[in-house]
């Protein structure tokens, strides 16, 4: 048996929000964080309809803007949120920690 390529395809774009634009998780997160009115609880409420990729990007943007997001208080609020918010936050923290370890071992 010899492996072979049967076919390949270019990237597929699905306009899930039907706005006619190719929007990334990052662009959605920028919009949500930009519209954030007060605090993390407000952000978590706003993130409810979004998936974990957007949640992950939103936390990264907050951290880049100087907001402490890797705290026990934030973790407790996230724990009370939906599954996609918990998963996105967990992935953000894992990626951030890997990046910190990589920086430290350079």
Backbone as numpy.savetxt, mean C-alpha at the origin, in Angstrom:
# Nx Ny Nz CAx CAy CAz Cx Cy Cz
11.03 -34.91 -21.73 10.18 -33.74 -21.73 11.06 -32.52 -21.73
10.78 -31.59 -22.63 11.58 -30.37 -22.75 10.69 -29.14 -22.60
11.03 -28.26 -21.64 10.21 -27.06 -21.47 10.21 -26.17 -22.71
9.09 -25.53 -22.97 8.99 -24.63 -24.11 7.99 -23.52 -23.80
8.19 -22.38 -24.44 7.26 -21.27 -24.31 6.10 -21.50 -25.27
4.89 -21.44 -24.73 3.71 -21.63 -25.57 3.17 -20.32 -26.09
3.44 -19.26 -25.39 2.95 -17.96 -25.81 3.28 -16.92 -24.76
3.12 -15.68 -25.12 3.34 -14.61 -24.16 2.42 -13.45 -24.51
2.25 -12.58 -23.57 1.33 -11.47 -23.75 1.90 -10.22 -23.11
1.50 -9.11 -23.61 1.89 -7.85 -22.99 1.07 -7.64 -21.73
1.36 -6.59 -21.04 0.63 -6.27 -19.82 -0.84 -6.01 -20.15
-1.69 -6.40 -19.25 -3.13 -6.20 -19.42 -3.55 -5.07 -18.48
-4.30 -4.14 -19.00 -4.81 -3.03 -18.20 -6.31 -3.20 -18.04
-6.75 -3.18 -16.81 -8.18 -3.25 -16.51 -8.56 -1.95 -15.82
-9.49 -1.25 -16.40 -9.94 0.03 -15.85 -11.04 -0.23 -14.82
-10.61 -0.71 -13.64 -11.54 -1.11 -12.59 -12.42 0.01 -12.08
-11.90 1.23 -12.06 -12.71 2.34 -11.56 -13.40 3.11 -12.68
-13.19 2.67 -13.91 -13.84 3.22 -15.11 -13.62 4.72 -15.28
-12.41 5.17 -14.93 -12.12 6.60 -15.11 -11.36 6.88 -16.41
-11.07 5.83 -17.17 -10.37 6.00 -18.44 -8.88 6.26 -18.30
-8.33 6.14 -17.10 -6.92 6.40 -16.86 -6.23 5.14 -16.34
-4.94 5.05 -16.64 -4.13 3.97 -16.10 -3.58 4.44 -14.76
-4.23 4.03 -13.69 -3.87 4.48 -12.34 -3.15 3.38 -11.59
-2.05 3.73 -10.94 -1.29 2.77 -10.15 -1.73 2.83 -8.68
-1.31 1.83 -7.92 -1.58 1.84 -6.48 -0.98 3.09 -5.86
0.19 3.48 -6.33 0.85 4.67 -5.80 0.00 5.93 -6.05
-0.56 6.06 -7.25 -1.35 7.26 -7.54 -2.62 7.31 -6.70
-3.25 6.16 -6.48 -4.42 6.14 -5.59 -4.01 6.53 -4.18
-2.89 5.99 -3.70 -2.41 6.30 -2.35 -2.08 7.78 -2.21
-1.46 8.36 -3.23 -1.14 9.79 -3.19 -2.42 10.62 -3.04
-3.45 10.21 -3.75 -4.73 10.92 -3.67 -5.33 10.80 -2.27
-5.35 9.58 -1.74 -5.94 9.34 -0.42 -5.16 10.09 0.67
-3.84 10.00 0.63 -3.02 10.67 1.65 -3.14 12.19 1.49
-3.21 12.66 0.26 -3.36 14.10 0.02 -4.67 14.65 0.53
-5.70 13.82 0.55 -7.02 14.25 1.03 -7.21 13.97 2.52
-6.20 13.37 3.16 -6.30 13.02 4.57 -6.53 14.29 5.39
-7.58 14.28 6.16 -7.97 15.49 6.87 -7.32 15.64 8.24
-7.19 14.55 8.98 -6.69 14.75 10.34 -5.68 13.70 10.79
-6.10 12.49 10.98 -5.23 11.52 11.63 -5.29 10.15 10.97
-4.61 9.20 11.59 -4.56 7.84 11.07 -5.95 7.21 11.01
-6.79 7.46 12.01 -8.14 6.90 11.99 -8.91 7.37 10.76
-8.75 8.63 10.43 -9.38 9.20 9.24 -8.86 8.47 7.99
-7.55 8.28 7.94 -6.96 7.58 6.80 -7.48 6.16 6.69
-7.54 5.45 7.80 -8.01 4.07 7.77 -9.45 3.98 7.27
-10.29 4.92 7.67 -11.67 4.96 7.17 -11.69 5.19 5.66
-10.83 6.09 5.20 -10.77 6.41 3.78 -10.26 5.23 2.96
-9.39 4.41 3.56 -8.79 3.27 2.84 -9.70 2.04 2.75
-10.83 2.06 3.43 -11.71 0.89 3.47 -12.03 0.32 2.07
-12.38 1.13 1.08 -12.73 0.53 -0.22 -11.54 0.12 -1.08
-10.32 0.37 -0.63 -9.13 0.10 -1.44 -8.47 -1.22 -1.06
-7.61 -1.72 -1.96 -6.94 -2.99 -1.70 -5.62 -2.80 -0.95
-5.00 -3.92 -0.60 -3.80 -3.87 0.24 -2.62 -3.18 -0.43
-2.53 -3.21 -1.75 -1.43 -2.52 -2.44 -1.51 -1.01 -2.21
-2.70 -0.47 -2.25 -2.90 0.96 -2.03 -2.64 1.30 -0.56
-3.07 0.43 0.34 -2.83 0.63 1.77 -1.33 0.66 2.04
-0.61 -0.28 1.48 0.85 -0.35 1.65 1.51 0.93 1.16
1.13 1.39 -0.01 1.69 2.63 -0.57 1.33 3.83 0.31
0.12 3.86 0.84 -0.30 4.99 1.68 0.56 5.08 2.94
0.82 3.96 3.57 1.67 3.99 4.76 3.10 4.40 4.42
3.59 3.96 3.29 4.94 4.37 2.87 4.99 5.89 2.66
3.97 6.43 2.00 3.93 7.88 1.78 3.87 8.65 3.10
3.06 8.17 4.03 2.99 8.83 5.34 4.36 8.83 6.01
5.02 7.70 5.97 6.33 7.61 6.60 7.32 8.56 5.91
7.27 8.63 4.60 8.16 9.53 3.87 7.88 10.99 4.21
6.65 11.27 4.61 6.27 12.63 5.00 6.55 12.91 6.48
7.22 11.97 7.15 7.63 12.19 8.53 6.65 11.74 9.60
5.58 11.07 9.20 4.60 10.61 10.19 5.04 9.24 10.73
4.99 9.08 12.03 5.34 7.80 12.66 4.21 6.81 12.43
4.49 5.78 11.65 3.45 4.79 11.35 3.81 3.40 11.86
5.02 3.22 12.34 5.43 1.93 12.89 5.41 2.00 14.41
4.22 2.30 14.95 4.06 2.45 16.39 2.99 1.49 16.90
2.99 1.25 18.18 1.98 0.38 18.79 0.58 0.96 18.63
0.48 2.28 18.70 -0.83 2.94 18.55 -1.41 2.71 17.15
-0.58 2.91 16.13 -1.04 2.70 14.75 -1.37 1.22 14.55
-0.52 0.33 15.04 -0.76 -1.11 14.90 -2.10 -1.51 15.54
-2.42 -0.92 16.68 -3.70 -1.21 17.35 -4.89 -0.73 16.52
-4.76 0.44 15.93 -5.84 0.95 15.07 -6.01 0.09 13.83
-4.90 -0.31 13.25 -4.94 -1.16 12.05 -5.60 -2.50 12.40
-5.29 -3.03 13.57 -5.85 -4.32 13.99 -7.37 -4.30 14.04
-7.95 -3.14 14.24 -9.41 -3.00 14.30 -10.01 -2.75 12.91
-9.16 -2.70 11.89 -9.60 -2.39 10.53 -9.82 -3.66 9.72
-10.22 -3.48 8.48 -10.49 -4.61 7.59 -9.25 -5.42 7.23
-9.49 -6.60 6.69 -8.41 -7.52 6.33 -7.42 -6.91 5.36
-7.91 -6.18 4.34 -7.00 -5.61 3.34 -6.12 -4.53 3.95
-6.63 -3.82 4.94 -5.83 -2.79 5.61 -4.76 -3.46 6.47
-5.13 -4.50 7.19 -4.16 -5.24 7.99 -3.06 -5.84 7.11
-3.46 -6.43 5.99 -2.48 -7.06 5.09 -1.56 -6.01 4.46
-2.10 -4.88 4.04 -1.29 -3.82 3.44 -0.31 -3.23 4.44
-0.76 -3.03 5.67 0.10 -2.50 6.72 1.22 -3.49 7.05
0.86 -4.76 7.14 1.86 -5.80 7.41 2.92 -5.85 6.31
2.49 -5.76 5.07 3.44 -5.79 3.95 4.33 -4.54 3.94
3.73 -3.39 4.28 4.53 -2.16 4.38 5.63 -2.35 5.42
5.25 -2.83 6.61 6.23 -2.99 7.70 7.32 -3.98 7.33
6.94 -5.08 6.69 7.93 -6.09 6.29 8.92 -5.50 5.28
8.40 -4.79 4.29 9.26 -4.19 3.27 10.16 -3.11 3.87
9.60 -2.31 4.77 10.38 -1.25 5.40 11.52 -1.85 6.23
11.22 -2.89 6.99 12.25 -3.54 7.80 13.33 -4.17 6.94
12.96 -4.81 5.85 13.97 -5.38 4.93 14.86 -4.29 4.38
14.26 -3.15 4.04 15.05 -2.02 3.52 16.02 -1.49 4.58
15.56 -1.42 5.83 16.42 -0.96 6.91 17.60 -1.91 7.15
17.33 -3.21 7.08 18.39 -4.20 7.25 19.40 -4.09 6.10
18.87 -3.92 4.89 19.77 -3.77 3.73 20.64 -2.54 3.85
20.08 -1.44 4.33 20.87 -0.21 4.52 21.97 -0.44 5.56
21.63 -1.14 6.64 22.57 -1.35 7.73 23.71 -2.28 7.35
23.47 -3.14 6.38 24.51 -4.11 6.00 25.31 -3.70 4.77
25.15 -2.50 4.31 25.91 -2.03 3.14 27.35 -1.86 3.47
